[in-house]
Amino acid sequence: MWYKILRNAINKMDRKEEVLLGFTCTSVYPHTSIAARDTIQHVLEGDDMVIYRILGRLATDIRVGIIELSRTSYSCRDR
């Protein structure tokens, strides 16, 4: 199920530009320290790991980052 959904989403993207594709994690992870941000992809669990692995197969470049949301914008702290 996840593979088909993500493959279709990626196929619809414009590959000429960098694209930010985000999803809400189903588990809670430490994310406030720099060390935690640098290793978060190694502690993913359950559906979060499944999605990460699928994206790793479908995308040419995959990076895990923390996205902080506010009412007016977002900022991405890339690893």
C-alpha positions, 0 to 999 in steps of 0.5 A, a space after each residue: 500500500 505505502 509503496 504504491 502511494 509514494 511511487 505515484 506521488 513521486 512520479 507526479 513531481 517535477 524532477 527538475 527541482 528539489 522537492 520537499 516531501 514530508 510526513 507525520 511520524 507515527 512514533 515520537 523521536 528525540 529531535 531537539 539536539 543536533 546529535 538526535 537530528 543527525 541520527 534520527 533515520 537510524 532510530 525510526 520504527 514501524 510505519 516510519 521506517 517502512 516509509 523511509 525505506 520505500 523512499 530510499 528505493 524510489 528517490 535518488 536523494 533522501 534526507 531526514 530532517 525535522 520540520 517545525 510548523 508554525 501558523 504561518 510557515 515552516 522551517 526545515 532543519 536538514 541533517 
